[in-house]
Amino acid sequence: MATATRPLVTVVVGSTRPIRVGDQITQALAPVIAEEADARVEVVDLRDLDLPLLDEPRMPALGDYAHDHTKDWARTIEASDAVVIVSPQYNGGYPAGLKNAIDFLYAEWKERPVLIVTYGGHGGGMSGAQLRHVLEFIGAAVLPENVEITLKPEFYDADWRLVDAQAAVAEALPALREAAGLLGERAREDERVSA
Ligand SMILES: Cc1cc2nc3c(=O)[nH]c(=O)nc-3n(C[C@H](O)[C@H](O)[C@H](O)COP(=O)(O)O)c2cc1C
């Protein structure tokens, strides 16, 4: 039985570049997700996670993980009542590091409620479509609508960071609020809500 406590939503920063905006976007979105989903939110940055290229000797579908970095990552997703993946668009797709992180696990994604948030010059829709394909294939319960954030050139400063992340995400907030509300409902329906 689900308890009356607030679910845990893990928000994954999908970009790992040394100079990037994914961290800024995620920090701007996290409080909105927490409020609308009525959830505890924890941000997991793939750059900090620092996973190597998939180095598990056995297929992740067997769940027989050899490495501590895999077990830690598996525990993070397993403990999440829902996940938000915040991904840029790179060359019409999503980052290789994000695919690598997804592929490390298997059962942990099954029926996990997932919201896809993408960004790019045109909202990152192609990245989102690819992410949806893979996450649905692996059995995640992906929300029906992705949230897209369009980054205009003037949002960037001379160092390729966002001048004002709040302003950059502002147009996407109504869609994010709606999606986060639904994600919270899905997370609470989840019998895994425990803490
Ligand atoms: C390798 C690479 C490929 C990119 N391809 C696209 C693209 O296909 N469409 C797009 O709108 N922007 C593209 N961009 C621009 C990114 O949307 C922009 O750099 C964004 O800040 C990347 O997110 P990040 O800074 O969090 O890594 C690309 C950027 C990089 C680094």
The ligand as a MOL file (V3000), in Angstrom:
LIG
                    3D

  0  0  0     0  0            999 V3000
M  V30 BEGIN CTAB
M  V30 COUNTS 31 33 0 0 0
M  V30 BEGIN ATOM
M  V30 1 C 27.2990 18.0260 -29.7830 0
M  V30 2 C 26.2040 19.0590 -29.8580 0
M  V30 3 C 25.1920 18.9210 -30.7910 0
M  V30 4 C 24.1310 19.8230 -30.8300 0
M  V30 5 N 23.0740 19.5940 -31.6520 0
M  V30 6 C 21.9630 20.3520 -31.5460 0
M  V30 7 C 20.7640 20.0020 -32.2280 0
M  V30 8 O 20.6670 18.9910 -32.9060 0
M  V30 9 N 19.7020 20.8120 -32.0870 0
M  V30 10 C 19.7290 21.9240 -31.3140 0
M  V30 11 O 18.7350 22.6320 -31.2180 0
M  V30 12 N 20.8410 22.2770 -30.6450 0
M  V30 13 C 21.9540 21.5120 -30.7360 0
M  V30 14 N 23.0740 21.8290 -30.0160 0
M  V30 15 C 23.0450 23.0360 -29.2020 0
M  V30 16 C 22.5430 22.6840 -27.7970 0
M  V30 17 O 21.1420 22.6970 -27.7490 0
M  V30 18 C 23.0880 23.6920 -26.8000 0
M  V30 19 O 24.4950 23.7130 -26.9020 0
M  V30 20 C 22.7200 23.3260 -25.3820 0
M  V30 21 O 23.2520 24.3070 -24.5330 0
M  V30 22 C 23.2910 21.9520 -25.0070 0
M  V30 23 O 22.9610 21.6080 -23.6940 0
M  V30 24 P 24.0930 21.5440 -22.5560 0
M  V30 25 O 24.7620 22.9120 -22.5880 0
M  V30 26 O 23.3600 21.3160 -21.2890 0
M  V30 27 O 25.0220 20.4410 -22.9320 0
M  V30 28 C 24.1380 20.9540 -29.9780 0
M  V30 29 C 25.1870 21.1040 -29.0580 0
M  V30 30 C 26.1980 20.1770 -28.9860 0
M  V30 31 C 27.2790 20.3280 -27.9350 0
M  V30 END ATOM
M  V30 BEGIN BOND
M  V30 1 1 1 2
M  V30 2 1 2 3
M  V30 3 2 2 30
M  V30 4 2 3 4
M  V30 5 1 4 5
M  V30 6 1 4 28
M  V30 7 2 5 6
M  V30 8 1 6 7
M  V30 9 1 6 13
M  V30 10 2 7 8
M  V30 11 1 7 9
M  V30 12 1 9 10
M  V30 13 2 10 11
M  V30 14 1 10 12
M  V30 15 2 12 13
M  V30 16 1 13 14
M  V30 17 1 14 15
M  V30 18 1 14 28
M  V30 19 1 15 16
M  V30 20 1 16 17
M  V30 21 1 16 18
M  V30 22 1 18 19
M  V30 23 1 18 20
M  V30 24 1 20 21
M  V30 25 1 20 22
M  V30 26 1 22 23
M  V30 27 1 23 24
M  V30 28 2 24 25
M  V30 29 1 24 26
M  V30 30 1 24 27
M  V30 31 2 28 29
M  V30 32 1 29 30
M  V30 33 1 30 31
M  V30 END BOND
M  V30 END CTAB
M  END
